[in-house]
């Protein structure tokens, strides 16, 4: 992989991690368009670097919220911040179970299967359309909803299903306020990403050599900058009920991916 390829994939990751169009699905399609069905030899390292960049972008965008949560936690009281943190923990359980026990089974859905990716993008399109048409409410996230949104996040591990799209759509369809849904969706993924990175490091699964420093750095910077702006933009779009545009986009890309996959 050269630096230009890394920047392209970094921008794709940064934008699609937050915009409801599936980062994993676009990375699969992007890798196929670059002439390969998979990422380079250090694909695990590259993927981790890109996800770390988007996690940092999320932390920067929600720095005030995160600081407030930590201040509340260190009061050691059953306050709003403690309850919110517990809901985040509840939401992580389904994805953690899938990641630990079904990782090998999940791998079969990756690696250039663009017909499957296209099909999942169509599912994402349907979810976004339904969410955009849902009635506005001011319901907060409760513990039961946190688990259901967590299940949506676990399903969104599949390439083509947008994590932000699935979690925000599920939240809105459950009657949760759209702004609260976006905030919860973006904050719930940060500990999951950091936990996955820590696990990969401890397992020794990350391959690195000095020759890869250039494209890893380029990918990181591209993903961080794109992710920061995409996260900020997405919050505004959810509030204004503009998800239908992404629904149309996912449907178009999904149909193109299916057509291209069938013609290969």
C-alpha positions as CSV (number, residue, x, y, z in Angstrom):
1,X,0.0,0.0,0.0
2,X,1.3,3.5,-0.8
3,X,0.5,6.7,1.0
4,X,-2.2,7.8,-1.5
5,X,-4.1,4.5,-1.0
6,X,-3.8,4.9,2.8
7,X,-5.1,8.5,2.7
8,X,-8.1,7.4,0.5
9,X,-8.9,4.5,2.9
10,X,-8.4,6.8,5.9
11,X,-10.9,9.4,4.6
12,X,-13.4,6.6,3.8
13,X,-13.0,5.3,7.4
14,X,-13.3,8.7,8.9
15,X,-16.4,9.7,7.0
16,X,-18.2,6.4,7.1
17,X,-17.5,5.7,10.8
18,X,-19.9,8.5,11.7
19,X,-22.0,9.1,8.6
20,X,-24.6,6.2,8.4
21,X,-23.2,4.5,5.4
22,X,-21.1,1.6,6.9
23,X,-17.4,2.2,7.4
24,X,-16.6,-1.6,7.1
25,X,-18.7,-1.9,4.0
26,X,-17.0,1.0,2.3
27,X,-13.6,-0.2,3.3
28,X,-14.4,-3.5,1.6
29,X,-15.6,-1.8,-1.5
30,X,-12.7,0.7,-1.4
31,X,-10.2,-2.1,-1.2
32,X,-11.9,-3.9,-4.1
33,X,-11.8,-0.7,-6.2
34,X,-8.0,-0.3,-5.4
35,X,-7.5,-3.6,-7.1
36,X,-7.3,-6.0,-4.2
37,X,-9.9,-8.0,-2.2
38,X,-8.2,-7.3,1.1
39,X,-6.1,-4.8,2.9
40,X,-2.3,-5.2,3.0
41,X,-0.3,-7.7,5.0
42,X,-0.5,-5.5,8.1
43,X,-4.3,-5.2,7.6
44,X,-5.0,-5.6,11.3
45,X,-2.6,-2.9,12.3
46,X,-3.9,-0.5,9.6
47,X,-7.5,-1.2,10.6
48,X,-6.7,-0.6,14.3
49,X,-4.9,2.7,13.5
50,X,-7.9,4.0,11.5
51,X,-10.4,3.0,14.3
52,X,-8.1,4.6,16.9
53,X,-8.1,7.8,14.8
54,X,-11.9,7.9,14.7
55,X,-12.1,7.1,18.5
56,X,-9.9,10.1,19.2
57,X,-12.1,12.3,16.9
58,X,-15.1,11.2,18.9
59,X,-13.4,12.1,22.1
60,X,-12.5,15.5,20.8
61,X,-16.0,16.3,19.6
62,X,-17.6,15.1,22.9
63,X,-14.8,16.3,25.2
64,X,-17.1,18.4,27.3
65,X,-19.6,15.5,27.7
66,X,-16.8,13.1,28.5
67,X,-15.3,15.5,31.1
68,X,-18.7,15.9,32.7
69,X,-19.2,12.2,32.8
70,X,-15.9,11.6,34.6
71,X,-16.6,14.4,37.0
72,X,-19.9,12.8,37.9
73,X,-18.3,9.4,38.2
74,X,-15.7,10.6,40.7
75,X,-18.4,11.9,43.0
76,X,-19.1,8.2,43.7
77,X,-22.8,8.8,43.8
78,X,-25.8,7.3,42.0
79,X,-26.1,10.4,39.8
80,X,-27.0,11.0,36.1
81,X,-23.4,10.5,35.0
82,X,-23.0,7.2,36.8
83,X,-26.3,5.9,35.3
84,X,-25.3,7.0,31.8
85,X,-22.0,5.2,32.1
86,X,-23.8,2.0,33.3
87,X,-26.0,2.2,30.2
88,X,-22.9,2.5,28.0
89,X,-21.6,-0.7,29.7
90,X,-24.9,-2.4,29.1
91,X,-24.8,-1.4,25.4
92,X,-21.3,-2.9,25.0
93,X,-22.3,-6.4,26.2
94,X,-23.8,-7.8,22.9
95,X,-20.9,-6.6,20.7
96,X,-18.3,-7.8,23.2
97,X,-20.0,-11.3,23.2
98,X,-20.0,-11.4,19.4
99,X,-16.4,-10.2,19.2
100,X,-15.1,-12.7,21.7
101,X,-17.0,-15.8,20.8
102,X,-17.9,-15.4,17.1
103,X,-14.9,-13.6,15.6
104,X,-13.9,-16.6,13.4
105,X,-17.5,-16.9,12.0
106,X,-17.6,-13.1,11.3
107,X,-14.4,-13.3,9.2
108,X,-16.2,-15.2,6.4
109,X,-18.3,-12.1,5.6
110,X,-15.2,-10.1,4.8
111,X,-12.6,-10.3,2.0
112,X,-14.3,-9.0,-1.1
113,X,-17.8,-10.3,-0.7
114,X,-19.3,-7.2,-2.3
115,X,-22.7,-8.8,-3.1
116,X,-23.2,-9.4,0.6
117,X,-21.9,-5.9,1.4
118,X,-24.4,-4.4,-1.1
119,X,-27.3,-6.4,0.4
120,X,-26.5,-5.1,3.9
121,X,-26.3,-1.5,2.6
122,X,-29.8,-2.0,1.3
123,X,-30.8,-3.0,4.8
124,X,-29.1,0.1,6.2
125,X,-31.1,2.2,3.7
126,X,-34.4,0.8,5.0
127,X,-33.4,1.4,8.6
128,X,-32.4,5.0,7.9
129,X,-35.6,5.7,6.0
130,X,-37.8,4.3,8.8
131,X,-35.9,6.3,11.4
132,X,-36.2,9.6,9.4
133,X,-40.0,9.1,9.3
134,X,-40.3,8.4,13.0
135,X,-42.2,10.8,15.2
136,X,-40.1,13.2,17.3
137,X,-40.1,12.4,21.0
138,X,-38.0,13.5,24.0
139,X,-37.6,10.1,25.6
140,X,-34.2,9.4,27.2
141,X,-32.2,6.2,26.9
142,X,-33.1,3.6,29.6
143,X,-31.4,0.4,30.5
144,X,-33.6,-1.9,28.3
145,X,-33.1,0.4,25.3
146,X,-29.3,0.4,25.9
147,X,-29.3,-3.4,25.5
148,X,-31.4,-3.2,22.3
149,X,-29.2,-0.5,20.8
150,X,-26.2,-2.6,21.8
151,X,-27.7,-5.6,19.9
152,X,-28.0,-3.3,16.9
153,X,-24.4,-2.4,17.3
154,X,-23.4,-6.0,17.4
155,X,-25.3,-6.8,14.2
156,X,-23.6,-3.8,12.6
157,X,-20.2,-5.6,12.9
158,X,-21.3,-7.1,9.5
159,X,-19.8,-5.2,6.6
160,X,-22.5,-3.0,4.9
161,X,-24.6,-2.4,8.0
162,X,-23.8,1.1,9.3
163,X,-22.9,1.1,13.1
164,X,-24.1,4.7,13.6
165,X,-27.0,4.2,11.2
166,X,-28.1,1.0,13.0
167,X,-27.7,2.4,16.5
168,X,-29.3,5.8,15.9
169,X,-32.1,4.3,13.8
170,X,-32.8,1.7,16.6
171,X,-32.8,4.4,19.2
172,X,-35.1,6.7,17.3
173,X,-37.5,3.8,16.5
174,X,-37.6,3.0,20.2
175,X,-38.8,6.6,20.7
176,X,-35.6,8.1,22.0
177,X,-34.9,11.8,21.3
178,X,-32.8,12.2,18.1
179,X,-30.1,14.3,19.8
180,X,-29.8,11.9,22.7
181,X,-29.7,9.0,20.2
182,X,-26.8,10.5,18.3
183,X,-24.9,11.3,21.5
184,X,-25.4,7.8,22.9
185,X,-24.5,6.2,19.6
186,X,-21.2,8.0,19.3
187,X,-20.1,7.7,22.9
188,X,-21.0,4.0,23.2
189,X,-18.5,3.0,20.6
190,X,-15.4,4.7,22.2
191,X,-14.8,2.2,25.0
192,X,-15.5,-0.7,22.6
193,X,-12.9,0.5,20.1
194,X,-10.3,1.2,22.8
195,X,-11.0,-2.2,24.4
196,X,-10.6,-4.0,21.0
197,X,-7.3,-2.2,20.4
198,X,-6.1,-3.2,23.9
199,X,-7.0,-6.8,23.2
200,X,-5.2,-6.9,19.9
201,X,-2.1,-5.4,21.5
202,X,-2.1,-7.9,24.4
203,X,-2.8,-10.8,22.0
204,X,0.2,-9.8,19.9
205,X,-2.0,-9.7,16.8
206,X,-0.6,-6.5,15.4
207,X,2.2,-6.7,12.8
208,X,4.4,-3.7,12.4
209,X,7.6,-2.8,10.6
210,X,9.3,0.5,10.0
211,X,8.4,0.4,6.3
212,X,4.7,0.8,7.1
213,X,5.1,3.9,9.2
214,X,4.5,6.3,6.3
215,X,1.1,4.9,5.2
216,X,0.0,4.2,8.7
217,X,0.6,7.8,9.7
218,X,-1.1,9.1,6.5
219,X,-4.1,6.9,7.1
220,X,-4.3,8.0,10.8
221,X,-4.2,11.7,10.0
222,X,-6.8,11.4,7.2
223,X,-9.2,9.3,9.3
224,X,-8.9,11.7,12.3
225,X,-9.6,14.9,10.3
226,X,-12.4,13.3,8.2
227,X,-13.8,11.7,11.3
228,X,-13.9,14.9,13.3
229,X,-15.9,16.8,10.6
230,X,-18.1,13.8,9.9
231,X,-19.1,13.4,13.5
232,X,-19.9,17.1,13.9
233,X,-21.9,17.1,10.7
234,X,-23.8,13.9,11.6
235,X,-25.0,15.4,14.9
236,X,-26.6,18.3,13.0
237,X,-28.1,16.0,10.4
238,X,-29.8,13.8,12.9
239,X,-31.3,16.8,14.7
240,X,-32.7,18.1,11.4
241,X,-34.0,14.7,10.2
242,X,-31.9,14.5,7.1
243,X,-31.2,10.7,7.2
244,X,-33.3,10.1,4.1
245,X,-30.5,11.4,1.9
246,X,-28.2,8.7,3.3
247,X,-30.9,6.1,2.9
248,X,-31.0,7.0,-0.8
249,X,-27.2,6.9,-1.0
250,X,-26.9,3.5,0.7
251,X,-29.6,2.1,-1.6
252,X,-27.7,3.3,-4.7
253,X,-24.3,2.1,-3.6
254,X,-25.8,-1.2,-2.4
255,X,-27.4,-1.8,-5.8
256,X,-24.2,-0.9,-7.6
257,X,-22.2,-3.2,-5.4
258,X,-24.6,-6.1,-6.0
259,X,-24.6,-5.5,-9.7
260,X,-20.8,-5.3,-9.8
261,X,-20.4,-8.4,-7.7
262,X,-22.8,-10.4,-9.9
263,X,-20.9,-9.4,-13.0
264,X,-17.4,-10.3,-11.6
